[in-house]
């Protein structure tokens, strides 16, 4: 059975456009199949599209057969999510990706492992610096959320907004 989409508050996305809603098998092997339901967004804020679109995603994982989150499985999910996120960043044109921070943040009643990355991205007038974050947590199911933004303009606001979006996923 496919997982339900993650819940993201509509109020948080007034300046964003949903650009995707997809379900795909992420891993299929004995003894479990992992399916992810992902919502993807891009910023519509004026000036945000000058060199690198800010982006956000939220994914809920479904496991078949149904398995409750546990220590061993959580370690595998974290590792797979981090590897997959780096691959997605590469596909978006991020280069020289480096993890610069690992910490925990509250997401609802759960604690999420948050990974922050820095990279370079091609732009019309040369490479620019960018950051991306991804968090993984388990409540009733595993969830992954994250996104990225250019390191231009008001970086602190962009960073805080992305953390807020991640914290509001259910």
C-alpha positions as CSV (number, residue, x, y, z in Angstrom):
1,X,0.0,0.0,0.0
2,X,1.3,3.5,-0.9
3,X,2.0,5.9,1.9
4,X,-0.2,8.9,2.5
5,X,1.4,12.2,1.6
6,X,3.2,14.1,4.3
7,X,1.1,16.9,5.9
8,X,2.5,20.3,5.2
9,X,0.5,23.4,6.4
10,X,-0.8,25.4,3.5
11,X,-0.1,28.7,5.4
12,X,3.6,27.9,5.2
13,X,3.6,27.8,1.4
14,X,2.0,31.1,0.4
15,X,5.1,32.0,-1.5
16,X,5.8,28.6,-2.9
17,X,4.3,26.5,-5.8
18,X,3.9,22.8,-5.5
19,X,5.8,21.4,-8.5
20,X,5.4,17.7,-7.8
21,X,3.5,14.9,-6.0
22,X,5.0,11.5,-6.7
23,X,5.1,8.0,-5.3
24,X,8.0,5.7,-6.1
25,X,9.6,2.5,-4.8
26,X,12.9,3.6,-3.3
27,X,14.1,0.1,-2.2
28,X,12.9,-3.3,-3.1
29,X,14.7,-6.2,-1.5
30,X,14.3,-9.0,1.0
31,X,12.7,-8.6,3.4
32,X,11.2,-5.1,2.9
33,X,10.0,-2.8,0.2
34,X,10.3,1.0,0.9
35,X,8.0,3.4,-1.0
36,X,8.2,7.1,-0.7
37,X,5.4,9.7,-1.3
38,X,7.1,13.1,-2.0
39,X,5.7,16.6,-2.3
40,X,8.0,19.1,-4.0
41,X,7.8,22.9,-3.9
42,X,9.7,25.8,-5.5
43,X,9.7,29.4,-4.3
44,X,7.7,32.0,-6.1
45,X,9.2,34.9,-4.1
46,X,10.2,37.8,-6.3
47,X,13.9,37.8,-6.8
48,X,14.3,34.2,-5.6
49,X,14.6,32.9,-9.2
50,X,17.6,35.1,-10.2
51,X,20.2,32.4,-9.9
52,X,19.0,29.3,-8.0
53,X,15.5,28.4,-7.1
54,X,14.8,27.8,-3.5
55,X,13.3,24.4,-3.2
56,X,11.6,22.2,-0.6
57,X,10.4,18.6,-0.4
58,X,8.7,16.4,2.2
59,X,8.6,12.6,1.9
60,X,6.7,10.0,4.0
61,X,8.0,6.5,3.7
62,X,5.9,3.4,3.6
63,X,7.3,-0.1,4.4
64,X,5.9,-3.4,3.2
65,X,5.5,-5.5,5.2
66,X,4.7,-2.8,7.8
67,X,7.6,-2.4,10.3
68,X,7.7,-0.1,13.3
69,X,10.6,2.2,13.5
70,X,13.6,0.7,15.3
71,X,17.2,1.5,15.9
72,X,18.7,-0.7,13.1
73,X,16.1,0.4,10.5
74,X,16.5,4.1,11.5
75,X,20.2,3.9,10.9
76,X,19.6,2.4,7.4
77,X,16.9,5.1,6.6
78,X,19.2,7.9,7.7
79,X,22.1,6.6,5.6
80,X,19.9,6.0,2.5
81,X,18.3,9.4,2.9
82,X,21.6,11.2,3.2
83,X,23.0,9.4,0.1
84,X,19.8,10.0,-1.9
85,X,19.8,13.7,-0.9
86,X,23.3,14.2,-2.1
87,X,22.4,12.5,-5.4
88,X,19.4,14.9,-5.8
89,X,21.6,17.9,-5.1
90,X,24.0,16.7,-7.8
91,X,21.1,16.3,-10.2
92,X,20.1,20.0,-9.4
93,X,23.6,21.1,-10.4
94,X,25.2,21.3,-6.9
95,X,28.9,20.6,-7.0
96,X,31.6,20.1,-4.4
97,X,29.0,19.1,-1.8
98,X,30.2,19.1,1.8
99,X,28.3,18.3,4.9
100,X,28.9,21.2,7.3
101,X,26.6,20.4,10.2
102,X,24.8,17.5,11.8
103,X,22.4,18.1,14.7
104,X,19.0,17.2,16.1
105,X,15.9,19.4,15.9
106,X,12.4,18.9,17.2
107,X,9.8,18.0,14.7
108,X,6.4,17.6,16.3
109,X,6.9,15.0,19.1
110,X,9.9,13.5,17.4
111,X,13.6,14.4,17.2
112,X,15.0,14.7,13.7
113,X,18.5,14.3,12.6
114,X,19.3,17.4,10.5
115,X,22.1,17.5,8.0
116,X,23.3,20.8,6.5
117,X,25.4,21.0,3.3
118,X,27.3,23.6,1.4
119,X,28.0,23.5,-2.3
120,X,28.6,25.5,-5.5
121,X,26.0,25.8,-8.3
122,X,26.2,27.1,-11.8
123,X,24.5,30.4,-12.5
124,X,24.3,32.7,-15.5
125,X,27.2,34.8,-14.3
126,X,29.3,32.1,-12.8
127,X,29.2,29.7,-9.8
128,X,27.4,30.7,-6.6
129,X,27.4,29.2,-3.2
130,X,24.4,27.4,-1.9
131,X,23.2,25.5,1.2
132,X,20.9,22.6,1.6
133,X,19.4,20.8,4.6
134,X,17.7,17.5,5.0
135,X,16.1,16.0,8.1
136,X,15.1,12.5,8.9
137,X,12.8,11.4,11.7
138,X,10.4,8.7,12.9
139,X,7.1,9.1,14.4
140,X,4.4,6.6,13.3
141,X,6.4,6.3,10.1
142,X,9.7,7.6,8.7
143,X,9.7,11.1,7.2
144,X,12.3,13.1,5.3
145,X,12.1,16.8,4.5
146,X,14.6,19.4,3.2
147,X,15.5,21.9,0.6
148,X,18.0,24.4,-0.5
149,X,18.7,28.0,-1.2
150,X,21.4,30.3,-2.6
151,X,23.8,31.9,-0.2
152,X,22.9,35.4,-1.6
153,X,20.6,38.0,-0.2
154,X,19.2,37.4,3.3
155,X,20.7,34.0,4.0
156,X,19.7,33.9,7.7
157,X,16.1,34.3,6.8
158,X,16.3,31.6,4.1
159,X,17.9,29.3,6.6
160,X,15.3,29.9,9.3
161,X,12.5,29.5,6.9
162,X,13.7,26.2,5.7
163,X,14.1,24.9,9.2
164,X,10.6,26.1,10.0
165,X,9.2,24.3,7.0
166,X,10.9,21.1,8.0
167,X,9.7,21.4,11.6
168,X,6.1,21.8,10.4
169,X,5.9,18.6,8.4
170,X,3.7,15.9,9.9
